[in-house]
Amino acid sequence: MTMPARDREYLKRFAEVHTLVATRKDAEAIERAEALMHDYPDEPGVYFLLGLYTFSQQNFGDAISMFNAAHDKAPECREYADCLAILYTVIGKLADGLYFAKLSTALESDPTVRPFIPTQLSNYFEALDRIQPSTHYVNAMLLYNAGKIDESVRSCELELKQNDQHDQCYTLLGKCHLRLGNYEKAESALHAAIHLNPHNAENASLLGTVLCHLGRFDEAMVCHRLALERESDSVDRATAALLDAEFLGDSLSPTRDTLQKDLERRIAAQPPSKLDIERGRTENRRIRIGYVSNALYDTEQGRFILALLANHDRQRFELFCYQQSIAKDTVHVQMQNMADSWREIFDVQDAVMDMIMNADEIDVLVDLCGYTADNRAALVASHPAPVQIGWLESPHGIRAPGIDIVISDPVTHESDQAAAATEQGVVCVQSGLFALEPFTFYPEVDNLPAAASGQLTFGGQCNLARLTPETAAHWSRVLAATGRSKLLLGDVSAITGSVKNHVVDLFGHFGVADRIAFMDEQPDDHLKIQFFRQIDVLLDTYPVSGRLNICKALWMGVPVITLKGPRRISQTAASILHSAGQAGWICDSLDGMMALAVSFAEDVDGLAKIRRELRDKVANSNLFSPRKLAAALESIYLAALEMRRKQGHKRAAKRGGKAAGRMNKRRRNRQALRKASEAAVGKTGRKANAGKVKRPAKKPRRRK
């Protein structure tokens, strides 16, 4: 039968588009296909062609969508059902594949479509032999671990297009959006993961963290408790819950205490280390410092770590870095070049790490992870090194199992002593807890915005985990006390509409919603400093204080007002201001905070002078003198090792006396000295104080 002229025109154009697809002329193929769809909107063949194109791009999810659209328009066509049967089978959805394979046997072949079917979509039984795990999900995991989060999101989306029942992919997508600060998208992805796998503890824990960042603290803790119940022995679940509990108000300390005890119980239940680290330091080598971190690349924590590594005395100390993250970038390379030894440990079990660190003969182990994601709390608790110290990340070693020494400064020392465990030492660093290299690539300081606008602009971070109702109440009182001032919220990558609505409602409770403005991060703001150029004074958050943003503000000439709380987590900005020589901006009460804000508002000329001079002042302060911090930490390491050596003498003397029950007193003394000497020099055969006999140390008194 002769086909109508219209059909012949359609088939001609159909064949032309297919040729373009087969020869990989993608742009022209898409353009021609769209034109064909416009002229023949009811023809299923156009969707079939688009399915072939996306199939050639290995985008099986979109290919399935296109073939399904063709099948819906022509349900009697066998070829469309065959394509769906094979695609579903190849990606592992066997039930769907079998359905379309059976369906196709009852359908009729379309001779105008059959010639264009590629061989990969022509044999269902061969497809059964080609079943393979999706490459999209595997790629997404690799990209996530490499720190390429945006690309990982795209791979997750491709995977979910072809398999919307993949719960692990939804979990990974939730992690990606959490890292990117897209908290609402993270919540949606984790809800899907929980729907598919309701008993997974990790999903509940991650959702708790996401809800915390959305300011929904009560719901967050419910999710964390659910995760703790589902994995009753997991240290990871416990540290995640305890970290997020830091965002709760000061009045909820009983909740934190309960979570702390639960963590200690879980760690105590871990298999104990079988290694004996009763060794002293070998005197003929440098002291070995081990740094364990999940942020050895371009992160906020990484900037502080980089400054420390660059300023160590390499004549006296060897640096061993244990990398808990996979991400690599230029900062990672800089750090790696500064270390004497570098190990990637993200997939190494704790028992193996015990042996590795023992073989490395680490003298002092510094935990830089704290309880942040992908921490090694269980490893630290097993005490693989003679001396262990916590620094940089919450809980900063305070009550952390396995940590011997907590580093404090004049601002935090009192509260740290009160919070630390009885067996922990608290050592004060007079220069401060944090230090950075100067921000040499930052632009010059701008003029004071208030000088041009006639009103004071306060700034605040628009992160709902930090912008708590308590913070909003404090900031609202500052606005009420300073006349025509306004509050600009930003310093985050993006602010969604729902977050803005939540913030407006939050400040509406205090009658100042009309004085709130928002600023999204600018696409070309690679240094992330444009926010600080738009504000006159930065208000710190409470109870979780700022850190790197405080340093950036000071460098850009912006004074910072912080309310010092009773916990270390609310004293970080105060510590930084003390190191920067600006302790006068630390407030001990809300009234003091308001009075300081009023003084800034009433003296715009003085504020402009501060802006002009602040960078030069802080550039010469302890905050931007990392060598001072490195030297202070080195002194602590040495003192801790000396104390550990003396304790080793006491233990050795005690063991020697018991083992020589029939020896005379002089022989017992000599044996104690020999064992203590061996412990002090690492059993190299070279004795300390040879020829001198000392009485064994007295038996230490038991702690009540």
Secondary structure, 3 states (H helix, E strand, C coil): CCCCHHHHHHHHHHHHHHHHHHCCCHHHHHHHHHHHHHHCCCCCHHHHHHHHHHHHCCCHHHHHHHHHHHHHHCCCEHHHHHHHHHHHHHCCCHHHHHHHHHHHCCCECCCCCHHHCCHHHCCHHHHHHCCCCCHHHHHHHHHHHCCCHHHHHHHHHHHHHHCCCCHHHHHHHHHHHHHHCCHHHHHHHHHHHHHHCCCCHHHHHHHHHHHHHCCCHHHHHHHHHHHHHHCCCCHHHHHHHHHHHCCCCHHHHHHHHHHHHHHHHHHHCCCCCCCCCCCCCCCCCCEEEEEEECCCCCCHHHHHHHHHHHCCCCCCEEEEEEECCCCCCHHHHHHHHHCCEEEECCCCCHHHHHHHHHHHCCCEEEECCCCCCCCCHHHHHCCCCCEEEECCCCCCCCCCCCCCEEEECCCCHHHHHHHCCCCCEEEECCCCCCCCCCCCCCCCCCCCHHHHHCCCEEEEECCCCCCCHHHHHHHHHHHHHCCCCEEEEECCCCCCHHHHHHHHHHHHCCCCHHHEEECCCCCCCCCCCHHHHCCCEEECCCCCCCCHHHHHHHHCCCCEEEECCCCHHHCHHHHHHHHCCCHHHEECCHHHHHHHHHHHHHCHHHHHHHHHHHHHHHHCCHHHCHHHHHHHHHHHHHHHHHHHHHHHHHHHHHHHHHHCCCCCHHHHHHHHHHHHHHHHHCCCCCCCCCCCCCCCCCCCCCCC
